[in-house]
Amino acid sequence: MRRTTRAGLVVLMLAALAAPGAAHRAALAGASVPAQATPAPGEAPGQERQAFVVLSGPADVPAGRTVGDLVVVHGSSAVDGTVDGSVTAFDAPVTISGRVNGDVVAFNGPVELRRGAAVTGDVVSKQPPVVAPGATIGGQTRRVGATVNWDGFGWVSRFAWWLAITISTLVIGLVLLGLAGRGADAVLAAARTAAGPAIGWGLLLVIGLPIVAVIALLTIVGIPLGAVLLAALGLIHVLGYCAGAWILGRAIVRPPAAPILAFLAGWAILRVLALVPFLGGILWFVAVVYGLGALAVALWRARTGGRGRMAPAAA
């Protein structure tokens, strides 16, 4: 890509972001920006050589107009006139019926050369270009070499994700167990004596909190609440998962064994089973629902001093 390298694509992008003037402000707003350079002495109007940069929107060069390098980040590009340089499109289809005195590079989008189109350089695109009879390409037609074969790394990424969740739940679970003290026994009691309400409230929290967050985002006053809820959903689910691991572990490792041993047992079982495809997702959902429900029932009992009864939530 001779002309693309020579044009200095990075410089063009920085210039589009930093240069003052109505043309660049319009580009940032998503409008198509015509070149606004003053014609050189002896050059007719419409024969400008300034780079044409559009961040979002159509980057069209009408018939009879000549511009310098053409860069479009997101939108579309139709060249009916002349581009005295390279055409670079990051996420945009490119249609050429005029002339390009350089390369045409489309990282993500189709390239179509209509009858009478002329490209003196190479045509580099993700998809094979559509070249009509009568269109000419002076250079080569090549594919964008930006694809990476991730098939061999699938198990690595999955294991890394599993390892990250495993470490996070271990640390958070141990911290919560240390801070909860006798409250951990209250969660366990709620799970054993109020299984129905725990499941009902757990489903209500897991399903209802995202809905409440989205509804809050639709109102101006509720935007902060919705944003906070969406940001906190991950932590809330981890809390439920750790509570579920504690409940499972205490059902296996009974007193007088230390609570930490019970939590480690439940946590280890859940994390080992999480390596099994599909089963890990089901167990995550079950542990989060039951753990959050038990936490909700335990908090309600603590608030009412153990006298109030928490009615089951409608699933």
N, C-alpha and C positions, 0 to 999 in steps of 0.2 A: 504494500500500500504506500507507494512512493509519495503521492501528493498529501495523503492523510498525515504521514509522519512529518513532512515538511511544513504542513499548515500549523502544526502544534495544537492538537485538539484540546489539551488541558488548558492552554492559554486562552483559547476561545471560550471555554466554559467559565473560567474565572472572569474574563472580561464581560461576559453576559451578566454575571451576578454583581459585578462591582461597578460597571459603567453607569453614569447617570443618564437621565434623559427619558422622555416619554416612551420611546420605542422599547427600551429594556424593561421599564415598569409594566408596559402592556404585555411583554412576554412572560413576566412573572405572574401576571394575572390570568394567563392562559390564552392570550390573543395571538393571532398571527402577526409577526412583526416584519414589515418590509424594510429593506436596507435604506438607510437615510443618509448615506454619505454624499458629500458634494461632488458632482462630476469633475473629473480632472479637466484641465484646459484642452479644448479640442474634442472632448468626449460628449456625446449627445446625452440628454436626460434619459434615464432608464438604463444606462450602461455603467452603473456603480460597481465597484469592486470590493465593497465592505463585506465582511463575513456576515452571514445571515443565521442567527442563532435563535431557536425557539425552544423554551423549556416545556411548554404544554400547549398543544393546539396545532392547527394546520400551518405547515411551512411551505407555502405555495410560491412558485416562481412563475408568473404569468408569461405568456408569449410576448416577445419583444423586450423583456427585461433581462439584464445580465447582473449577476451577483457573484461574490467571492465564494469561499467555502460555505457550505450549507450544513448546519447541524440542527437536528431535532431530537429532543430527549424523549418526549411522549406526545403522540398525536398522529399526524400524517404528513406526507410530503408529496406534492405533485409538481414536477418540473416540466413546464411547457416552454420555458425560455431557455436561458443558458446559465450554467453554473461554471464559472471559471475557477475551478478548484474541485474539491472532493465533496461528496454527499455522505454524511454520516448520520445514521438513524439508530438510536438505542432501542426504542420501543415504539415503532411506527412503520406502517406500510409505505413503500416508496413506489411511485408511478412516474415514469419518465417517458415523455414524448418529444422532449427537446434535446439539448446537448449538454453533456457533462465533460469538461476538460480535466478529468482526473478519475479517481476511483469512486465506486459506490459501495458503501459498507452498511449493512443492515444486520444488527446483532439479534433483533427479535422482531420479525415482521417480513412479509413477502416483498419481493422486488419484481416489478413488471416493466418491461421495455416495450412500448407500443411501436407501431409502424413509423419509421422515420427517426426513431430515437438513436442517439449516438453517444457512446461512452468510450472515451479514449484510453482509459485505464482498466483496472480490474473490477469485477463485480464479485463482492464477497458477501455472502448471506447465509442465514441459518437454513433456509429452504432453497431448493434449486430455483433460479429466477425464471420467470415466464418471458420468453423472448419472442416477439411477433416477427413475422417475415418482413424484411426490410430494415429491422433494427440491427445495429452493429456494435460490437464490443471489441475495442482495440487490444485489450489485455486478456487476462485469463478469468475463468469463472471458477471460484473456489468457495468452499464451505467455511463458516465460522468455526474455528477450533476452540470453542469455549465450553464444550460439553465435557463432563467428567463422568466416568463410569464408577458409580458408587456401589455396584453390586457386591464387590469384594469387601466393602467396608460396612455392609449392613449389620452384621453381627457385632462389629466394634461399636457402632453408634448405639445399638440397642443395649449392649452391656454397659457402655458409659452412662446412658440414661438410667439404667437399673442401679448402677453403683451410686450415682448422685442422689437418687431418691432413697436408697438404703442408708447412706450416711446421714442424710438430712433427717429422716424419720428417727434414726437412732439418737442423734444429738438432741432433737426437739423432745423426743419421748423421755429421755433421761432427765432433761431439765424440768419438764412438766411433772414428772413423778417426784422429783426432789422438792418442787415448789408446792405440790398439791398436799403432801402430808396425808392426813386422815381423809382429805377430800377424795383421794383415790379409792378408798373403801366405799365412799358414798356413791361414786360412779359405778362400782362393782355391784353394790346393793340395788341400785336403780335398774341395772341390766338384768339382774336375776329376778326381781320382784315385780318389775313393770316392763316386761319384754314387749308387749303390745304397744303401749304408749311410746316406748323408745323407738320402735320401728316406724310408727306413724310420724312422730316428730322428726326423726332422722330423714325420712323421705320428704317431708314438708320443707326442711331446711335445705336439703341438697337440690331440690327442684325449685323451691320458691325463691331462694336468695338471688339466683341469676335473673329470674323474672322481675323481681323487685328492682334490681340494679338497672336493668334495661329500661323499665318504666320510668325510673327516676331520671335517667339520662334524657328522656324526652321532654322534661320540664326544665326551665331555666333554673328554678330554685333548687331542684333536686339533683342537678348535675354533680355537685361535690359529693353528695351521698352515693350516687350511682358509681362514680369513679372509685370512691373508697371501697365500696362493696366488691366491685369487680377485681380490684387489686388485692383484696383480702381473701378472696375465694380460695386461692391456693393454700394459704395458711390455715383457713378454717377446715379444709379437707384434710390437711396433715394432722390437725388436732383430733379430728374424728378418727383418723386411721390409727394414731397412737393410742387413743382410748380403746379402739377395737382390739389392738394388739394386747393391751393390758388385760382386757376382759378375757380374751382367749387364753393368754398365758396363765392367768389366775385359775382358770378352770382346769389346767393341767398341773401346774405347780402350786399346790395348796399350802396354807399355813402349816407349820411355823416357818416355812421357807421365806427368805427375804423377798420383799416386793420387787426389787430390782431383778431378781432371778426369774420371777414370773413374767415380768415385762419382756426380758430378753428372750424367754422361751417363745412367747407369742409373736414377738417381732421377728425372730429367726424363722419361724414356721411360715409366716406370711411372705417374708422376703424370698425364701427358697421357692415357694410355690409361685411367686411372681415371675420366675424365670420360665414358667410354662406358658406358651402362647395362649391367648384367649382366657385361660383360667386366671391369670394374674389380674386382668382387668375386672373380672367378675368379683374376685376376692377383694380388690381395692374398693369397689362400689359397696359391697356388703359391709366391710369393716368401717368405711366412712359413715354409712347410714346408721348402723347400730351404735357406733361410738358417739356420733353427734347426738343421736337420740338419747343415749344414756346420760351424756353430759347435760342435755337440756332438762331431763327429768330430775337429775341430781341438783341442778341449780334451782329448779322450781321448789323442790323439797327444802333446800337450804333457805330459800326466801320465805317460805311459809312455816318454817320451823318444824317441818315434818308432819304438819297437821293436814295440809291441803292435799287433795288428790288431783293429779293431772289427767284430764280426760284425754283419751286417745285422739290423735289428729286424723282427719279424713285423708286417706292416701289419695 
